[in-house]
Amino acid sequence: MVTNNRKYADLLVDVLCIVLTTIGANSYFLVKEYEFAIPLVLLAIAVANILPFFSVRKHYGRIRLCNHGVRCLKIFAVSTFITIGFKIYLLINWYYREWQDFLIAVIIIFVVEALIFFNGIFSVYLSSLQLGIKIRILGIVFGMTPIINLIFLAIIIKTVSDEVELETGRHELNEYRKDLKVCQTKYPILLVHGVFFRDFEYFNYWGRIPKELIKNGATIYYGEHRSAASIADSANELATRIKQIIEETGCEKLNIIAHSKGGLDCRYAIENCGIGQYVASLTTINTPHRGCKFADYVLEKMPDKIEHKIAKAYNTALSNLGDVNPDFMSAVYDLTSQKGIELDKAMPVPENIYCQSVGSKINKAIHGKFPLNLSYHLVKYFDGANDGLVGEDSFAWSDNYTFLVTKGRRGISHADIIDLNRSDIPGFDVREWYVQLVSELRIMDL
């Protein structure tokens, strides 16, 4: 109820700003007749451009600027609509006796409305994460194209409004439960990345998830292993990393959350590298437990010369980025269905470790993000329903399996499930899903 009251209070402020902007845009006859009204009109325009920055609801950081921007755009849209209607009325009733009067009135309208518009558009372009590059560019390209520009204005307003609402709601929720520390598990969380990525300091593989978990009491560590290597080599790296964390912190055990190939690396490490005693739980996220059939096909059809060129280019590029001896082809071969089935049989579900697996799928590739929206069709041909890389039949492992499905057109891709794109998906709040996942581990005293 309190939140709704705050929304209504902000709405009243927006209505006031619409009135002030509309008055400013249609002030020609007023200031022509009464020159003393000019300062009042300028003040009204200034207030309408500044007031949206202040909100009864608490917005922080970039969301405060996002909220300001989208409110300005809404004020622009409504006041422009009212002004156009008013001007049509004046024209029909012959209020403009001289063409000079009409021209000056139009210039005033343009200046006032342009001021509130650019105030808003610059704010959202600078601060929004959800607009993306494509919408920003198309918004600029079609900014002066009638009808199409209105469509993109509506898209921008809807996208940023949803972003502000979600982020504000998340902040309020975290403030409400901050003392509960719902993610403060008995054992720390170890996040293990998948193939062809690393734990970079300035670009988190797990998107916004780690910060959200930490806000709710979690202690987070990262696998810090190579981007590409055989499962056996990655497992040995992870085993060393796990022992290092145990030794440095004295935490006894870890809760591992592993994505993609990282899940296979962890299973191998538990089975063959002697770290089972240090693992309280293992959660695999979109892991190809029985490999990927499309990988078999690609490797079979790809000429050796091209295969070696791709591998060399990748290994060289990642070595230059600090990766130690990346091995592209070993990683790829371990993800084939033949190798996957072989490894799956050799790595049974470990005893005395809580194990669970998670999978998801893309609903319609056209609504997904590049490049998984393209690879989806190839994977579907061989593996059926998939997340852009891994088929649904390969996700399930252990007796605890969750398959995530959304009602939206997009679904949840291999990248979406770890928030790699930092993209808000209708019907699936990825950050809250991880909060609940870790909270359940806490309830289980893990």
C-alpha positions as a Markdown table, in Angstrom:
| # | Residue | x | y | z |
|---|---|---|---|---|
| 1 | Met | 0.0 | 0.0 | 0.0 |
| 2 | Val | 2.9 | 2.4 | 0.8 |
| 3 | Thr | 4.5 | 1.7 | -2.5 |
| 4 | Asn | 1.2 | 2.3 | -4.4 |
| 5 | Asn | 0.8 | 5.6 | -2.5 |
| 6 | Arg | 4.3 | 6.6 | -3.6 |
| 7 | Lys | 3.5 | 5.7 | -7.2 |
| 8 | Tyr | 0.4 | 7.9 | -7.1 |
| 9 | Ala | 2.4 | 10.8 | -5.6 |
| 10 | Asp | 4.9 | 10.5 | -8.4 |
| 11 | Leu | 2.0 | 10.4 | -10.9 |
| 12 | Leu | 0.6 | 13.6 | -9.5 |
| 13 | Val | 4.0 | 15.2 | -10.0 |
| 14 | Asp | 4.1 | 14.0 | -13.6 |
| 15 | Val | 0.7 | 15.5 | -14.2 |
| 16 | Leu | 1.8 | 18.8 | -12.8 |
| 17 | Cys | 4.9 | 18.7 | -15.2 |
| 18 | Ile | 2.6 | 17.9 | -18.1 |
| 19 | Val | 0.5 | 20.9 | -17.3 |
| 20 | Leu | 3.6 | 23.1 | -16.9 |
| 21 | Thr | 5.1 | 21.9 | -20.2 |
| 22 | Thr | 1.9 | 22.3 | -22.1 |
| 23 | Ile | 1.5 | 25.8 | -20.8 |
| 24 | Gly | 5.1 | 26.6 | -21.8 |
| 25 | Ala | 4.6 | 25.2 | -25.2 |
| 26 | Asn | 1.4 | 27.1 | -25.8 |
| 27 | Ser | 2.4 | 30.4 | -24.2 |
| 28 | Tyr | 2.8 | 32.5 | -27.3 |
| 29 | Phe | -0.4 | 34.6 | -27.0 |
| 30 | Leu | 0.1 | 34.8 | -23.2 |
| 31 | Val | 3.6 | 36.3 | -23.3 |
| 32 | Lys | 2.6 | 38.4 | -26.4 |
| 33 | Glu | -0.2 | 40.0 | -24.4 |
| 34 | Tyr | 1.6 | 40.1 | -21.0 |
| 35 | Glu | 5.3 | 40.4 | -21.1 |
| 36 | Phe | 5.6 | 40.1 | -17.3 |
| 37 | Ala | 4.5 | 36.5 | -17.8 |
| 38 | Ile | 7.7 | 35.5 | -19.6 |
| 39 | Pro | 9.7 | 34.8 | -16.4 |
| 40 | Leu | 6.8 | 32.7 | -15.0 |
| 41 | Val | 6.7 | 30.7 | -18.2 |
| 42 | Leu | 10.4 | 30.1 | -18.2 |
| 43 | Leu | 10.2 | 29.1 | -14.5 |
| 44 | Ala | 7.4 | 26.6 | -15.4 |
| 45 | Ile | 9.5 | 25.1 | -18.2 |
| 46 | Ala | 12.5 | 24.7 | -15.9 |
| 47 | Val | 10.4 | 23.2 | -13.1 |
| 48 | Ala | 8.9 | 20.7 | -15.5 |
| 49 | Asn | 12.4 | 19.6 | -16.6 |
| 50 | Ile | 13.9 | 19.4 | -13.1 |
| 51 | Leu | 11.1 | 18.0 | -11.0 |
| 52 | Pro | 11.0 | 14.5 | -12.6 |
| 53 | Phe | 14.5 | 13.9 | -11.1 |
| 54 | Phe | 13.0 | 13.8 | -7.6 |
| 55 | Ser | 10.8 | 10.9 | -6.7 |
| 56 | Val | 8.9 | 9.8 | -3.6 |
| 57 | Arg | 10.1 | 6.3 | -4.2 |
| 58 | Lys | 13.8 | 5.7 | -3.5 |
| 59 | His | 15.9 | 5.2 | -6.7 |
| 60 | Tyr | 19.6 | 4.8 | -6.5 |
| 61 | Gly | 22.5 | 5.2 | -8.9 |
| 62 | Arg | 21.8 | 4.9 | -12.6 |
| 63 | Ile | 18.1 | 4.0 | -11.9 |
| 64 | Arg | 17.5 | 7.4 | -10.6 |
| 65 | Leu | 18.6 | 8.9 | -13.9 |
| 66 | Cys | 16.7 | 6.2 | -15.8 |
| 67 | Asn | 13.5 | 7.1 | -13.8 |
| 68 | His | 14.1 | 10.8 | -14.5 |
| 69 | Gly | 14.6 | 10.2 | -18.2 |
| 70 | Val | 11.5 | 8.0 | -18.8 |
| 71 | Arg | 9.3 | 10.4 | -16.8 |
| 72 | Cys | 10.5 | 13.2 | -19.1 |
| 73 | Leu | 9.7 | 11.2 | -22.2 |
| 74 | Lys | 6.2 | 10.5 | -20.9 |
| 75 | Ile | 5.7 | 14.2 | -20.1 |
| 76 | Phe | 6.9 | 15.0 | -23.6 |
| 77 | Ala | 4.5 | 12.4 | -25.3 |
| 78 | Val | 1.4 | 13.6 | -23.4 |
| 79 | Ser | 2.1 | 17.3 | -23.6 |
| 80 | Thr | 2.9 | 17.1 | -27.3 |
| 81 | Phe | -0.3 | 15.2 | -28.0 |
| 82 | Ile | -2.3 | 17.9 | -26.0 |
| 83 | Thr | -0.5 | 20.7 | -27.8 |
| 84 | Ile | -1.1 | 19.3 | -31.3 |
| 85 | Gly | -4.8 | 19.0 | -30.5 |
| 86 | Phe | -4.9 | 22.5 | -29.1 |
| 87 | Lys | -3.1 | 24.0 | -32.1 |
| 88 | Ile | -5.5 | 22.2 | -34.5 |
| 89 | Tyr | -8.4 | 23.8 | -32.5 |
| 90 | Leu | -6.8 | 27.3 | -32.8 |
| 91 | Leu | -6.3 | 26.9 | -36.6 |
| 92 | Ile | -9.8 | 25.7 | -37.2 |
| 93 | Asn | -11.2 | 28.7 | -35.3 |
| 94 | Trp | -8.8 | 31.2 | -37.0 |
| 95 | Tyr | -7.0 | 32.4 | -34.0 |
| 96 | Tyr | -3.9 | 33.0 | -36.0 |
| 97 | Arg | -4.6 | 36.2 | -38.0 |
| 98 | Glu | -1.0 | 36.5 | -39.2 |
| 99 | Trp | 1.3 | 33.7 | -40.5 |
| 100 | Gln | 4.1 | 35.2 | -38.4 |
| 101 | Asp | 2.1 | 34.5 | -35.3 |
| 102 | Phe | 1.7 | 30.8 | -36.3 |
| 103 | Leu | 5.4 | 30.5 | -37.1 |
| 104 | Ile | 6.5 | 31.9 | -33.8 |
| 105 | Ala | 4.0 | 29.7 | -31.9 |
| 106 | Val | 5.3 | 26.6 | -33.7 |
| 107 | Ile | 9.0 | 27.6 | -32.9 |
| 108 | Ile | 8.1 | 28.0 | -29.2 |
| 109 | Ile | 6.4 | 24.6 | -29.2 |
| 110 | Phe | 9.4 | 23.0 | -30.9 |
| 111 | Val | 11.9 | 24.5 | -28.4 |
| 112 | Val | 9.8 | 23.6 | -25.3 |
| 113 | Glu | 9.0 | 20.1 | -26.3 |
| 114 | Ala | 12.5 | 19.4 | -27.7 |
| 115 | Leu | 13.9 | 20.5 | -24.3 |
| 116 | Ile | 11.9 | 18.0 | -22.3 |
| 117 | Phe | 12.4 | 15.3 | -25.0 |
| 118 | Phe | 16.2 | 15.5 | -25.2 |
| 119 | Asn | 16.4 | 15.8 | -21.4 |
| 120 | Gly | 14.6 | 12.5 | -21.3 |
| 121 | Ile | 16.3 | 10.7 | -24.2 |
| 122 | Phe | 19.9 | 11.6 | -23.1 |
| 123 | Ser | 19.1 | 10.4 | -19.6 |
| 124 | Val | 17.8 | 7.0 | -20.6 |
| 125 | Tyr | 20.5 | 6.5 | -23.3 |
| 126 | Leu | 23.2 | 7.2 | -20.7 |
| 127 | Ser | 21.8 | 5.1 | -17.9 |
| 128 | Ser | 19.6 | 2.2 | -19.2 |
| 129 | Leu | 21.0 | -1.3 | -19.4 |
| 130 | Gln | 17.9 | -2.8 | -21.0 |
| 131 | Leu | 17.6 | -0.6 | -24.1 |
| 132 | Gly | 20.6 | -2.3 | -25.7 |
| 133 | Ile | 22.6 | -1.0 | -28.7 |
| 134 | Lys | 20.1 | -2.0 | -31.3 |
| 135 | Ile | 17.2 | 0.0 | -29.9 |
| 136 | Arg | 19.5 | 3.0 | -29.3 |
| 137 | Ile | 20.7 | 3.0 | -32.9 |
| 138 | Leu | 17.3 | 2.4 | -34.5 |
| 139 | Gly | 15.8 | 5.2 | -32.2 |
| 140 | Ile | 18.4 | 7.6 | -33.7 |
| 141 | Val | 18.0 | 6.4 | -37.3 |
| 142 | Phe | 14.2 | 6.7 | -37.3 |
| 143 | Gly | 14.0 | 9.7 | -34.9 |
| 144 | Met | 12.7 | 12.0 | -37.6 |
| 145 | Thr | 10.5 | 9.4 | -39.5 |
| 146 | Pro | 6.8 | 10.0 | -38.8 |
| 147 | Ile | 4.9 | 7.1 | -37.2 |
| 148 | Ile | 8.0 | 4.9 | -36.9 |
| 149 | Asn | 9.5 | 7.4 | -34.4 |
| 150 | Leu | 6.4 | 7.1 | -32.3 |
| 151 | Ile | 6.7 | 3.4 | -32.3 |
| 152 | Phe | 10.3 | 3.5 | -31.1 |
| 153 | Leu | 9.4 | 6.2 | -28.5 |
| 154 | Ala | 6.8 | 3.8 | -27.1 |
| 155 | Ile | 9.3 | 0.9 | -27.1 |
| 156 | Ile | 11.9 | 3.0 | -25.3 |
| 157 | Ile | 9.4 | 4.2 | -22.7 |
| 158 | Lys | 8.1 | 0.7 | -22.1 |
| 159 | Thr | 11.5 | -0.8 | -21.9 |
| 160 | Val | 13.0 | 1.7 | -19.5 |
| 161 | Ser | 9.8 | 1.9 | -17.4 |
| 162 | Asp | 9.9 | -1.9 | -16.8 |
| 163 | Glu | 13.6 | -1.6 | -16.0 |
| 164 | Val | 13.0 | 1.1 | -13.4 |
| 165 | Glu | 10.1 | -0.8 | -11.9 |
| 166 | Leu | 12.1 | -4.1 | -11.6 |
| 167 | Glu | 15.2 | -2.5 | -10.2 |
| 168 | Thr | 13.3 | -0.4 | -7.7 |
| 169 | Gly | 11.2 | -3.4 | -6.6 |
| 170 | Arg | 14.4 | -5.4 | -6.2 |
| 171 | His | 16.0 | -2.7 | -4.1 |
| 172 | Glu | 12.9 | -2.5 | -1.9 |
| 173 | Leu | 12.8 | -6.3 | -1.5 |
| 174 | Asn | 16.5 | -6.4 | -0.5 |
| 175 | Glu | 16.0 | -3.6 | 2.0 |
| 176 | Tyr | 13.0 | -5.5 | 3.5 |
| 177 | Arg | 14.9 | -8.7 | 4.0 |
| 178 | Lys | 18.5 | -7.5 | 4.5 |
| 179 | Asp | 18.6 | -8.5 | 8.2 |
| 180 | Leu | 17.4 | -12.0 | 7.3 |
| 181 | Lys | 20.5 | -12.7 | 5.2 |
| 182 | Val | 18.6 | -15.4 | 3.2 |
| 183 | Cys | 21.7 | -16.3 | 1.3 |
| 184 | Gln | 24.1 | -16.7 | 4.2 |
| 185 | Thr | 24.8 | -20.4 | 3.8 |
| 186 | Lys | 26.8 | -22.5 | 6.2 |
| 187 | Tyr | 29.5 | -23.1 | 3.5 |
| 188 | Pro | 30.6 | -20.5 | 0.9 |
| 189 | Ile | 29.4 | -20.5 | -2.7 |
| 190 | Leu | 31.9 | -21.4 | -5.5 |
| 191 | Leu | 30.8 | -20.2 | -8.9 |
| 192 | Val | 32.3 | -22.3 | -11.8 |
| 193 | His | 32.2 | -20.9 | -15.3 |
| 194 | Gly | 31.7 | -22.8 | -18.5 |
| 195 | Val | 33.8 | -23.3 | -21.6 |
| 196 | Phe | 35.3 | -20.4 | -23.6 |
| 197 | Phe | 35.0 | -17.9 | -20.8 |
| 198 | Arg | 37.1 | -16.8 | -17.9 |
| 199 | Asp | 36.5 | -15.1 | -14.5 |
| 200 | Phe | 37.5 | -11.6 | -15.7 |
| 201 | Glu | 37.7 | -9.0 | -13.0 |
| 202 | Tyr | 35.8 | -6.3 | -14.9 |
| 203 | Phe | 33.3 | -8.4 | -16.8 |
| 204 | Asn | 31.6 | -10.9 | -14.5 |
| 205 | Tyr | 30.6 | -14.1 | -16.3 |
| 206 | Trp | 27.7 | -14.4 | -13.9 |
| 207 | Gly | 26.3 | -10.9 | -14.6 |
| 208 | Arg | 24.5 | -9.2 | -11.8 |
| 209 | Ile | 23.9 | -12.5 | -9.9 |
| 210 | Pro | 27.0 | -12.4 | -7.5 |
| 211 | Lys | 26.2 | -8.9 | -6.3 |
| 212 | Glu | 22.6 | -9.9 | -5.6 |
| 213 | Leu | 23.7 | -12.9 | -3.6 |
| 214 | Ile | 26.3 | -10.9 | -1.6 |
| 215 | Lys | 23.6 | -8.3 | -0.8 |
| 216 | Asn | 21.6 | -11.1 | 0.8 |
| 217 | Gly | 24.5 | -12.5 | 2.8 |
| 218 | Ala | 26.3 | -15.0 | 0.6 |
| 219 | Thr | 30.1 | -15.4 | 0.5 |
| 220 | Ile | 31.2 | -15.9 | -3.1 |
| 221 | Tyr | 34.4 | -17.4 | -4.7 |
| 222 | Tyr | 35.2 | -18.2 | -8.3 |
| 223 | Gly | 36.8 | -21.2 | -10.0 |
| 224 | Glu | 39.4 | -19.1 | -11.8 |
| 225 | His | 40.3 | -22.0 | -14.1 |
| 226 | Arg | 41.2 | -21.8 | -17.8 |
| 227 | Ser | 38.7 | -20.9 | -20.5 |
| 228 | Ala | 39.3 | -24.0 | -22.6 |
| 229 | Ala | 40.8 | -27.3 | -21.6 |
| 230 | Ser | 39.9 | -31.0 | -21.4 |
| 231 | Ile | 37.5 | -31.9 | -18.6 |
| 232 | Ala | 40.3 | -33.8 | -16.8 |
| 233 | Asp | 42.6 | -30.8 | -16.9 |
| 234 | Ser | 39.9 | -28.3 | -15.8 |
| 235 | Ala | 38.9 | -30.7 | -13.0 |
| 236 | Asn | 42.5 | -30.7 | -11.7 |
| 237 | Glu | 42.6 | -27.0 | -11.8 |
| 238 | Leu | 39.3 | -26.7 | -9.9 |
| 239 | Ala | 40.5 | -29.3 | -7.3 |
| 240 | Thr | 43.6 | -27.2 | -6.6 |
| 241 | Arg | 41.4 | -24.1 | -6.4 |
| 242 | Ile | 39.0 | -25.7 | -4.0 |
| 243 | Lys | 41.8 | -26.9 | -1.7 |
| 244 | Gln | 43.3 | -23.4 | -1.8 |
| 245 | Ile | 40.0 | -21.9 | -0.6 |
| 246 | Ile | 39.5 | -24.5 | 2.1 |
| 247 | Glu | 43.1 | -23.9 | 3.4 |
| 248 | Glu | 42.9 | -20.1 | 3.3 |
| 249 | Thr | 39.4 | -19.8 | 4.9 |
| 250 | Gly | 39.0 | -22.9 | 7.0 |
| 251 | Cys | 35.4 | -23.2 | 5.7 |
| 252 | Glu | 35.6 | -27.1 | 5.5 |
| 253 | Lys | 33.3 | -27.4 | 2.5 |
| 254 | Leu | 31.9 | -25.4 | -0.5 |
| 255 | Asn | 28.5 | -25.2 | -2.2 |
| 256 | Ile | 29.4 | -25.4 | -5.9 |
| 257 | Ile | 27.2 | -23.8 | -8.6 |
| 258 | Ala | 28.6 | -24.7 | -12.0 |
| 259 | His | 27.4 | -23.7 | -15.5 |
| 260 | Ser | 27.7 | -25.6 | -18.7 |
| 261 | Lys | 31.0 | -27.6 | -19.0 |
| 262 | Gly | 31.8 | -26.4 | -15.5 |
| 263 | Gly | 29.3 | -28.9 | -14.2 |
| 264 | Leu | 31.2 | -31.7 | -16.0 |
| 265 | Asp | 34.5 | -30.4 | -14.7 |
| 266 | Cys | 33.2 | -30.5 | -11.1 |
| 267 | Arg | 31.7 | -34.0 | -11.5 |
| 268 | Tyr | 35.1 | -35.2 | -12.7 |
| 269 | Ala | 37.0 | -33.4 | -9.9 |
| 270 | Ile | 34.7 | -35.0 | -7.3 |
| 271 | Glu | 35.0 | -38.5 | -8.8 |
| 272 | Asn | 38.7 | -38.5 | -9.7 |
| 273 | Cys | 40.6 | -35.6 | -7.9 |
| 274 | Gly | 39.8 | -36.4 | -4.3 |
| 275 | Ile | 37.8 | -33.3 | -3.4 |
| 276 | Gly | 34.5 | -35.0 | -2.5 |
| 277 | Gln | 35.1 | -34.4 | 1.2 |
| 278 | Tyr | 35.2 | -30.6 | 0.5 |
| 279 | Val | 31.9 | -30.4 | -1.4 |
| 280 | Ala | 28.6 | -29.9 | 0.4 |
| 281 | Ser | 26.5 | -29.5 | -2.7 |
| 282 | Leu | 26.8 | -29.4 | -6.5 |
| 283 | Thr | 24.3 | -27.6 | -8.6 |
| 284 | Thr | 24.8 | -27.9 | -12.4 |
| 285 | Ile | 23.2 | -25.2 | -14.5 |
| 286 | Asn | 22.5 | -26.1 | -18.2 |
| 287 | Thr | 25.3 | -28.6 | -18.2 |
| 288 | Pro | 25.5 | -31.1 | -21.2 |
| 289 | His | 25.7 | -34.2 | -19.0 |
| 290 | Arg | 25.4 | -36.4 | -22.1 |
| 291 | Gly | 27.2 | -34.1 | -24.5 |
| 292 | Cys | 25.9 | -32.3 | -27.6 |
| 293 | Lys | 25.0 | -34.3 | -30.7 |
| 294 | Phe | 25.5 | -31.2 | -32.9 |
| 295 | Ala | 29.1 | -31.1 | -31.8 |
| 296 | Asp | 29.7 | -34.6 | -33.2 |
| 297 | Tyr | 28.3 | -33.4 | -36.5 |
| 298 | Val | 30.3 | -30.2 | -36.7 |
| 299 | Leu | 33.6 | -32.0 | -35.9 |
| 300 | Glu | 32.8 | -34.8 | -38.4 |
| 301 | Lys | 32.1 | -32.4 | -41.3 |
| 302 | Met | 34.6 | -29.6 | -40.6 |
| 303 | Pro | 37.8 | -30.0 | -42.6 |
| 304 | Asp | 41.0 | -30.5 | -40.4 |
| 305 | Lys | 42.6 | -27.4 | -41.9 |
| 306 | Ile | 39.7 | -25.1 | -40.8 |
| 307 | Glu | 39.5 | -26.9 | -37.4 |
| 308 | His | 43.2 | -26.2 | -36.7 |
| 309 | Lys | 42.9 | -22.5 | -37.9 |
| 310 | Ile | 40.0 | -21.9 | -35.5 |
| 311 | Ala | 41.8 | -23.6 | -32.6 |
| 312 | Lys | 45.0 | -21.7 | -33.2 |
| 313 | Ala | 43.1 | -18.3 | -33.5 |
| 314 | Tyr | 41.3 | -19.0 | -30.2 |
| 315 | Asn | 44.3 | -20.2 | -28.3 |
| 316 | Thr | 46.4 | -17.3 | -29.5 |
| 317 | Ala | 43.7 | -14.7 | -28.6 |
| 318 | Leu | 43.0 | -16.1 | -25.1 |
| 319 | Ser | 46.7 | -16.5 | -24.4 |
| 320 | Asn | 47.1 | -12.8 | -25.1 |
| 321 | Leu | 44.3 | -12.1 | -22.6 |
| 322 | Gly | 46.2 | -13.9 | -19.9 |
| 323 | Asp | 44.8 | -17.5 | -20.3 |
| 324 | Val | 47.5 | -20.1 | -19.6 |
| 325 | Asn | 47.8 | -22.6 | -22.4 |
| 326 | Pro | 44.1 | -22.7 | -23.5 |
| 327 | Asp | 43.3 | -25.9 | -25.4 |
| 328 | Phe | 40.3 | -25.2 | -27.7 |
| 329 | Met | 40.0 | -28.6 | -29.4 |
| 330 | Ser | 40.3 | -30.7 | -26.2 |
| 331 | Ala | 37.4 | -28.8 | -24.7 |
| 332 | Val | 35.3 | -29.2 | -27.8 |
| 333 | Tyr | 35.9 | -33.0 | -28.2 |
| 334 | Asp | 34.9 | -33.5 | -24.5 |
| 335 | Leu | 31.6 | -32.0 | -25.3 |
| 336 | Thr | 30.6 | -34.4 | -28.0 |
| 337 | Ser | 27.7 | -36.8 | -27.3 |
| 338 | Gln | 30.0 | -39.9 | -27.6 |
| 339 | Lys | 32.4 | -38.5 | -25.0 |
| 340 | Gly | 29.6 | -37.1 | -22.8 |
| 341 | Ile | 27.8 | -40.5 | -22.5 |
| 342 | Glu | 31.1 | -42.2 | -21.7 |
| 343 | Leu | 31.9 | -39.7 | -19.0 |
| 344 | Asp | 28.4 | -39.7 | -17.6 |
| 345 | Lys | 28.5 | -43.5 | -17.0 |
| 346 | Ala | 32.0 | -43.2 | -15.4 |
| 347 | Met | 30.9 | -40.4 | -13.0 |
| 348 | Pro | 27.9 | -41.6 | -10.8 |
| 349 | Val | 26.1 | -39.2 | -8.5 |
| 350 | Pro | 28.4 | -38.9 | -5.5 |
| 351 | Glu | 27.1 | -40.0 | -2.1 |
| 352 | Asn | 27.0 | -37.6 | 0.9 |
| 353 | Ile | 26.8 | -34.6 | -1.5 |
| 354 | Tyr | 23.5 | -32.9 | -2.3 |
| 355 | Cys | 23.3 | -32.8 | -6.0 |
| 356 | Gln | 20.8 | -31.1 | -8.3 |
| 357 | Ser | 20.6 | -30.0 | -12.0 |
| 358 | Val | 18.9 | -27.2 | -13.9 |
| 359 | Gly | 18.0 | -26.7 | -17.5 |
| 360 | Ser | 16.1 | -24.2 | -19.7 |
| 361 | Lys | 15.2 | -23.6 | -23.3 |
| 362 | Ile | 14.7 | -20.9 | -25.8 |
| 363 | Asn | 11.1 | -20.6 | -26.9 |
| 364 | Lys | 11.5 | -18.7 | -30.2 |
| 365 | Ala | 15.0 | -18.0 | -31.5 |
| 366 | Ile | 14.0 | -14.8 | -33.3 |
| 367 | His | 13.4 | -13.2 | -29.9 |
| 368 | Gly | 16.7 | -14.3 | -28.4 |
| 369 | Lys | 20.2 | -12.7 | -28.3 |
| 370 | Phe | 23.0 | -13.2 | -30.8 |
| 371 | Pro | 24.6 | -15.6 | -31.4 |
| 372 | Leu | 22.5 | -18.2 | -29.6 |
| 373 | Asn | 19.5 | -17.2 | -31.6 |
| 374 | Leu | 21.4 | -18.5 | -34.7 |
| 375 | Ser | 22.9 | -21.6 | -33.2 |
| 376 | Tyr | 19.5 | -22.6 | -31.8 |
| 377 | His | 18.3 | -24.0 | -35.1 |
| 378 | Leu | 21.4 | -26.2 | -35.7 |
| 379 | Val | 21.2 | -27.6 | -32.2 |
| 380 | Lys | 17.4 | -28.2 | -32.5 |
| 381 | Tyr | 18.0 | -30.3 | -35.6 |
| 382 | Phe | 20.2 | -32.7 | -33.7 |
| 383 | Asp | 19.3 | -32.3 | -30.0 |
| 384 | Gly | 15.7 | -31.0 | -30.1 |
| 385 | Ala | 14.5 | -28.3 | -27.7 |
| 386 | Asn | 17.5 | -26.5 | -26.4 |
| 387 | Asp | 19.0 | -23.3 | -24.9 |
| 388 | Gly | 21.0 | -22.4 | -27.9 |
| 389 | Leu | 23.8 | -24.8 | -27.2 |
| 390 | Val | 22.6 | -27.8 | -25.1 |
| 391 | Gly | 19.6 | -30.0 | -25.8 |
| 392 | Glu | 16.9 | -30.6 | -23.2 |
| 393 | Asp | 17.7 | -34.3 | -23.0 |
| 394 | Ser | 21.2 | -33.6 | -21.7 |
| 395 | Phe | 20.4 | -31.4 | -18.8 |
| 396 | Ala | 19.0 | -33.8 | -16.2 |
| 397 | Trp | 21.3 | -35.3 | -13.6 |
| 398 | Ser | 20.7 | -36.7 | -10.2 |
| 399 | Asp | 17.2 | -37.1 | -8.7 |
| 400 | Asn | 16.8 | -33.4 | -8.3 |
| 401 | Tyr | 16.2 | -31.8 | -11.7 |
| 402 | Thr | 14.4 | -28.5 | -12.5 |
| 403 | Phe | 13.6 | -27.5 | -16.1 |
| 404 | Leu | 12.8 | -23.8 | -16.4 |
| 405 | Val | 10.2 | -22.7 | -18.8 |
| 406 | Thr | 8.7 | -19.2 | -19.4 |
| 407 | Lys | 5.5 | -18.2 | -21.1 |
| 408 | Gly | 7.2 | -15.4 | -23.0 |
| 409 | Arg | 8.4 | -15.5 | -26.6 |
| 410 | Arg | 12.0 | -15.4 | -25.7 |
| 411 | Gly | 12.6 | -18.2 | -23.2 |
| 412 | Ile | 15.8 | -18.7 | -21.3 |
| 413 | Ser | 19.0 | -19.3 | -23.2 |
| 414 | His | 22.4 | -20.8 | -22.2 |
| 415 | Ala | 23.6 | -17.2 | -21.6 |
| 416 | Asp | 20.4 | -15.9 | -20.0 |
| 417 | Ile | 20.6 | -18.5 | -17.2 |
| 418 | Ile | 23.8 | -16.9 | -15.9 |
| 419 | Asp | 22.8 | -13.3 | -16.7 |
| 420 | Leu | 25.6 | -13.0 | -19.2 |
| 421 | Asn | 23.6 | -10.5 | -21.2 |
| 422 | Arg | 22.4 | -8.5 | -18.2 |
| 423 | Ser | 19.0 | -8.7 | -19.8 |
| 424 | Asp | 15.6 | -8.7 | -17.9 |
| 425 | Ile | 13.4 | -11.6 | -19.2 |
| 426 | Pro | 9.7 | -11.3 | -18.9 |
| 427 | Gly | 8.4 | -14.0 | -16.5 |
| 428 | Phe | 11.9 | -14.9 | -15.2 |
| 429 | Asp | 13.9 | -12.8 | -12.7 |
| 430 | Val | 17.3 | -14.5 | -12.9 |
| 431 | Arg | 18.7 | -12.7 | -9.9 |
| 432 | Glu | 15.8 | -13.6 | -7.6 |
| 433 | Trp | 15.9 | -17.2 | -8.9 |
| 434 | Tyr | 19.5 | -17.6 | -7.7 |
| 435 | Val | 18.7 | -15.9 | -4.4 |
| 436 | Gln | 16.0 | -18.5 | -3.9 |
| 437 | Leu | 18.3 | -21.3 | -5.0 |
| 438 | Val | 21.0 | -20.4 | -2.5 |
| 439 | Ser | 18.3 | -19.7 | 0.2 |
| 440 | Glu | 17.2 | -23.3 | -0.2 |
| 441 | Leu | 20.8 | -24.5 | 0.4 |
| 442 | Arg | 20.8 | -22.3 | 3.6 |
| 443 | Ile | 17.5 | -23.9 | 4.8 |
| 444 | Met | 19.2 | -27.3 | 4.2 |
| 445 | Asp | 22.0 | -26.2 | 6.5 |
| 446 | Leu | 24.6 | -26.4 | 3.7 |
